[in-house]
Amino acid sequence: MANAILGISAFYHDSAAVLIVDGEIVAAAQEERFTRKKHDAAFPHHAAKYVLEEGGIALSDLAAVSFYDKPYLKFERLLETYNGFAPKGLVSFLSSIPVWMKEKLFMRKMLNKELARLGEGKPKLLFPEHHLSHAASAFYPSPFEEAAILTVDGVGEWATTTIGKGVGKDITVLKELHFPHSLGLLYSAFTAFCGFRVNSGEYKLMGLAPYGNPSASRVEDWKKAIYSDLIDVREDGSLLLDMDFFNYATGLTMCNFPKWEKLFGLPARKPESELSQEYMDLALAIQQVTEEIVFTLAETVRELTGCENLVMAGGVALNCVANGKLLRKGTFKDVWIQPAAGDAGGALGAALAVHHIGQGHERIVHPKDSMRGSYLGPAFSETDTLRVVRKYSAPYKKYESVDTLYTDVADLLTKGSAIGWFQGRMEYGPRALGGRSILGDPRHPEMQKKLNLKIKYREGFRPFAPSVMEEEITTWFDLDRPSPYMLIVAPVAEKQCNSLPEGYDSMEMYERLYVQRSSIPAVTHVDYSARIQSVSKETNPRYWGLINAFNRDHGCGLVVNTSFNVRGEPIVCTPLDAYACFMRTEMDYLVVGDILFPKAEQPEWSEEGDWRDQFELD
Amino acid sequence: MVDTKNDGNTDASSVWASFFSLVRLVLFNIFLTILFFIVLTPFALLRRAFGHDPMALKKWKKGQGSVFVTRDHIYHAEDIEHPF
């Protein structure tokens, strides 16, 4: 009988389900992809159903179901928070206690009830700590026999940062930083102050930072203000927050806005309002502070563990700018980051913790890693695509030769087309990696504007990432190793860069953005960096084949890769989702498997109501 | 043919149901508020007066030493058994 374990993360944000069988990751997916509700926090019923089907496993076959945190420890932390702050905290008390009394204190019962919807059987329920789930998701699939482990996020039960060590099948936790003192929540507070949504806008804040002016005196002044008034960073990178400035422990918002406004001399930015230079400078200040803390933490981790390799997980590990700089600093020989570093990845770690810690199974270390490119979600057959064809009477072209498909799509890219690329299994984690992507030619001067404004319908400042074939990394970037999960930012190679025009510093943000600063302007950020995904022939042969054809025929071994969705929409899951997204936007072509849909030939798209109302802006 | 329109009784009962659920919510919130101020707050203030500092608020800007909690713990099977 196979040893199958189901991992679950749920009830906070980004719920997900993962199935491992005999220690191998069989399937993993986030609930949002199925329900089409971004960051869906509900029990991952659809995702769990899918992963069990993918593995051919019934609920009764499972050795265990592993939930990604310890709910009672969370409740204890909640009560201690009121003990620490009362008489402050009534608003939070009134909002959270009823939910705990009604549901979360009865987690076993609630999980059993939800699992019963998946079939017969009552598997054993297990509960690893939240940060153990993160640590396990980072260490066990990594390519290292032994590694230092750093997990940094908002908060789990008590821990907000942990330092540990993994050797073979064992994980040791050495140090923890406890709530309410949290680097993740500090970054989220700045996200909220700059007018972005907490738990999803952190990525935007990171994308905004390069627009800050590093030579502006206020960046330095604000950094000083952060260090002196908001945080107390100790010599080993542990930190305290002055809770008079933060509201998340006792209220329903992240920060005490009047105090922040006084400290920075700047009003909190209203969501969706114009982005002025001040907020870019503030984003730069907090990004630099975050990086400095991460580097100090990394030094401490190195010293405490003596390991030459580092693995990371937790939401802060998605800060790929900090990751890239950490790698270049050389504190560690190599750094591996779990691609689903956020809470969704906790489902994987929870399952792996049961396999190695609960059941005591040894690890099998794969030289690359065990994530299989993170292509762990559902795949769809040509029959599924032809159902879409029939439903919408959609004209299409079917390719008998995949090489001809690559050649034709490469040609279309050079003409400035935006192409939906839907192939194989869906990615697990927040990034699209060539399974559910929209592609473009990175050399095209208008591509960034076109993708942001006409296809993604998102803020124009947001940068795009390149997917580069592994063999061509050094031609285009100053990076000496693969970056398969788009978690490393590195400089564009100097030979590809152009100098800036006169008067650049006085230009408005969007003028600066559209300066042709390199031979691949669509993926070159304003600071000449790029968030790189390298593509290997072994892990994703189809995506590699396309980029290879683009390189062979047009001399460019990389494409622009952005996730296949519009703003506020989860990344597409099925061919039907993909076709709807294709028709709603100004995308020019859609490729699903071996089938090409040209937009110009499609019948007019009509649907009831405005589709934009379906998706809440993130 | 079945008349699918709501009759007056259904409308009235649904209004009463909403009203009672609102009353229940208000009463429950009053109960929680009393619990918070009459039980939890004095208890918390008393504990804090005796040095209890669960949020590590008293360590702010006091020294350069680490504020990490040391655990030095290898995880074992029993660590993942329970929700606590």
Interface residues (C-beta under 8 A of the other chain):
Chain A: S66 F67 K70 P71 Y72 L73 E76 E80 T81 Y82 N83 G84 F85 A86 P87 G89 L90 F93 L94 I97 P98 M107 R108 L126 F127 P128 E129 L132 I163 D170 I171 T172 V173 L174 K175 E176 L177 H178 F179 P180 H181 D232 R234 E235 D236 S238 L239 L240 D242 M243 A249 A353 V354 I357 G358 Q359 G360
Chain B: F28 N29 L32 T33 F36 F37 L40 T41 F43 A44 L45 R47 R48 H52 D53 P54 M55 A56 L57 K59 W60 K61 G63 Q64 G65 S66 V67 F68 V69 T70 R71 D72 H73 I74 Y75 H76 A77 D79 I80 E81 H82 P83 F84
